[in-house]
Amino acid sequence: MARLRELAERGQVDVASAASLKTQLSRWENGTVPDEPYRTLLAELYERELGELGIDVTPHWERSHEIPGLLTEIRDELRELNALLRDQRRDEPAPRG
């Protein structure tokens, strides 16, 4: 964290307080995409490209083509689950009454 703050100061970039920065680092480690200027600072800190750090900065409108395929997969899996449930219910003994 100290090195990140040092890089920010050198580049005259405002960053969050130490406590807030610690929280943000935790979020980034858990998959939240950092905003600028943090992306640039992290790339400089680790001497890596953003993609190498696992940071996908592709705008959502460029990734929207993935959604229909994903929805189709979900629909197909739901159909399979429904068929399995129907088969299971059919195979269960009738309740005695």
trRosetta pair geometry for C-beta under 8 A, 3 or more apart (Angstrom, degrees):
i j d omega theta_ij theta_ji phi_ij phi_ji
1 4 5.6 -52 -152 34 36 113
1 5 6.5 34 152 -17 66 105
1 18 6.7 86 150 -146 135 83
1 21 5.9 123 -151 119 111 124
1 22 6.5 -16 -102 -81 150 76
1 25 6.8 -86 -91 -42 100 154
2 5 5.8 -57 -152 38 32 110
2 6 6.3 37 149 -24 66 106
3 6 5.4 -50 -147 34 34 117
3 7 6.5 36 153 -19 65 101
3 45 6.0 116 119 -138 111 104
4 7 5.8 -52 -150 35 31 110
4 8 6.5 33 150 -20 63 106
4 15 7.2 162 137 -157 98 171
4 21 7.1 170 95 -176 134 135
4 41 5.7 77 -155 152 86 123
4 42 7.4 2 -118 -83 115 60
4 45 5.5 -15 -91 -87 77 145
5 8 5.5 -53 -149 35 34 115
5 9 6.3 34 153 -19 66 104
5 15 6.3 -137 -112 64 67 141
5 18 7.4 -21 -70 -91 145 81
5 21 7.2 -21 -69 -120 100 177
6 9 5.8 -54 -148 36 30 109
6 10 6.4 31 153 -20 64 106
7 10 5.7 -54 -147 35 31 113
7 11 6.3 12 159 -2 65 110
7 13 7.9 -10 121 40 72 123
7 41 5.3 140 103 -148 127 92
7 44 5.6 153 -162 102 145 127
7 45 6.0 -117 -11 -74 158 85
8 11 6.1 -69 -147 50 27 97
8 13 4.4 -100 -155 73 76 97
8 14 7.4 19 174 174 119 2
8 15 4.4 -49 -141 -18 167 125
8 37 7.3 123 -121 99 93 128
8 41 5.8 -1 -71 -113 84 141
9 12 7.2 25 -174 -81 33 37
9 13 7.8 -88 -51 45 20 67
11 37 7.7 -169 106 170 136 146
11 41 7.6 -145 35 -93 145 91
13 37 4.7 -110 -161 89 138 163
13 41 6.8 -148 83 -68 155 120
15 21 6.2 43 150 -90 111 122
15 37 7.4 -97 -81 68 86 107
15 38 7.3 105 -124 -83 104 86
15 41 7.4 29 -86 -46 132 171
16 20 3.6 -108 166 98 128 120
16 21 4.6 169 79 -60 102 74
16 24 6.2 130 32 -11 150 138
17 20 4.7 86 52 15 79 103
17 21 6.6 -144 91 -10 36 91
18 21 5.6 -56 -142 37 26 114
18 22 6.5 33 156 -24 62 102
19 22 5.8 -52 -154 29 30 113
19 23 6.9 28 149 -15 62 103
20 23 5.6 -54 -154 36 37 112
20 24 6.3 37 149 -19 68 106
21 24 5.5 -52 -145 38 34 113
21 25 6.3 41 153 -24 65 102
22 25 5.7 -49 -149 31 30 114
22 26 6.8 33 151 -19 61 103
23 26 5.7 -55 -157 33 33 113
23 27 6.6 33 148 -18 65 104
24 27 5.5 -53 -151 35 37 113
24 28 6.3 36 153 -20 68 104
24 34 7.1 76 170 -115 109 98
24 38 7.0 -116 152 -116 137 159
25 28 5.7 -53 -147 36 32 111
25 29 6.4 34 154 -20 64 105
26 29 5.8 -54 -150 35 31 112
26 30 6.5 14 155 -6 64 112
27 30 5.9 -71 -151 47 30 102
27 31 8.0 -81 170 58 58 51
27 32 4.1 -21 158 34 98 138
28 31 7.9 176 -171 35 27 13
28 32 5.7 -79 -85 70 41 83
28 33 7.7 58 -124 -134 78 13
28 34 5.1 5 -102 -54 122 102
28 38 7.6 -135 -78 146 143 136
28 42 7.5 -156 179 -90 157 154
33 39 7.8 7 173 -83 83 115
33 55 5.9 114 -137 -153 85 85
33 56 6.9 -85 -98 62 128 64
33 57 6.8 147 -168 -91 134 64
34 38 3.9 -105 170 100 128 123
34 39 5.1 169 90 -64 103 70
34 42 6.3 117 45 -11 158 141
34 55 6.8 -42 31 -127 91 134
35 38 6.0 72 68 28 55 108
35 39 7.1 -106 131 -21 16 99
36 39 5.5 -50 -87 28 61 105
36 40 6.3 43 -137 -7 85 105
37 40 5.2 -53 -171 43 71 113
37 41 5.8 73 132 -25 86 105
38 41 5.4 -58 -143 41 35 112
38 42 6.0 36 159 -21 70 105
39 42 6.0 -57 -148 36 27 108
39 43 6.4 26 154 -18 63 107
39 50 5.9 9 -175 -108 107 123
39 55 6.1 167 -132 154 101 157
39 57 6.7 59 -142 -79 157 133
40 43 5.8 -55 -148 36 30 111
40 44 6.3 27 154 -15 64 108
41 44 5.7 -58 -148 40 31 110
41 45 6.0 36 153 -26 66 108
42 45 5.4 -50 -141 34 32 116
42 46 6.3 4 167 5 66 109
42 50 7.9 79 86 -110 107 74
42 53 6.2 107 135 -157 117 168
42 55 7.3 111 90 -35 140 151
43 46 6.7 -70 -142 52 22 90
43 47 7.8 72 162 -102 54 10
43 48 6.0 -116 -145 76 64 60
43 49 6.5 9 -141 -140 116 20
43 50 5.5 -50 -81 -65 121 69
43 53 6.6 -118 -91 -14 68 141
44 47 7.1 18 -169 -76 30 50
46 53 6.2 120 66 -90 151 115
48 52 4.0 -122 180 87 113 128
48 53 5.3 133 99 -50 128 90
49 52 4.7 97 57 2 77 105
49 53 7.4 -152 95 -3 43 87
50 53 5.7 -63 -154 39 36 108
50 55 4.3 -80 -176 74 90 111
50 56 8.0 151 137 -78 106 18
50 57 5.8 2 137 -11 154 119
51 54 7.6 54 -177 -68 34 17
51 55 7.1 -98 -75 60 26 64
51 56 7.4 56 -111 -92 70 57
58 62 5.0 -111 176 82 98 123
58 63 5.5 107 114 -50 120 104
59 62 5.0 89 65 6 80 103
59 63 7.4 -165 97 -1 42 89
60 63 5.6 -66 -148 44 39 104
60 64 6.5 64 151 -55 70 88
61 64 5.5 -19 -148 -12 37 122
62 65 7.9 -34 168 4 39 100
63 66 5.4 -27 174 12 76 119
63 67 8.0 92 129 -32 74 87
64 67 5.5 -29 -168 2 57 119
65 68 7.2 -46 -170 24 44 101
65 69 7.8 33 145 -3 65 109
66 69 6.1 -68 -164 45 45 110
66 70 6.0 42 148 -22 78 113
67 70 5.6 -62 -146 39 32 111
67 71 6.1 31 159 -20 69 106
68 71 5.6 -55 -145 37 32 111
68 72 6.4 35 155 -22 65 104
69 72 5.6 -52 -150 33 32 113
69 73 6.6 33 152 -18 64 103
70 73 5.6 -52 -151 34 34 112
70 74 6.4 33 151 -18 66 105
71 74 5.6 -52 -146 37 34 112
71 75 6.2 38 153 -22 66 105
72 75 5.7 -52 -147 35 30 113
72 76 6.3 29 155 -18 64 106
73 76 5.8 -57 -148 37 29 109
73 77 6.3 26 155 -16 65 108
74 77 5.8 -57 -148 38 30 109
74 78 6.3 31 154 -20 65 107
75 78 5.8 -57 -150 36 29 111
75 79 6.5 32 152 -21 64 104
76 79 5.7 -51 -151 33 33 114
76 80 6.6 33 152 -18 64 104
77 80 5.6 -52 -150 35 35 112
77 81 6.4 35 152 -18 66 105
78 81 5.6 -53 -146 37 33 111
78 82 6.3 35 154 -20 66 105
79 82 5.7 -54 -147 36 30 112
79 83 6.4 31 153 -20 64 105
80 83 5.7 -54 -150 35 31 112
80 84 6.5 32 152 -19 65 105
81 84 5.6 -54 -149 36 33 112
81 85 6.4 33 153 -18 66 105
82 85 5.7 -54 -148 37 32 111
82 86 6.4 34 153 -20 65 104
83 86 5.7 -52 -148 35 32 112
83 87 6.4 32 153 -18 64 106
84 87 5.7 -55 -149 38 31 111
84 88 6.2 32 153 -21 65 107
85 88 5.6 -54 -145 36 31 113
85 89 6.3 31 156 -19 65 105
86 89 5.9 -56 -149 36 29 110
86 90 6.3 31 153 -21 64 109
87 90 5.6 -56 -148 36 30 115
87 91 6.4 23 156 -15 65 110
88 91 5.9 -62 -148 40 29 107
88 92 6.7 41 151 -36 64 99
89 92 5.7 -43 -152 14 34 116
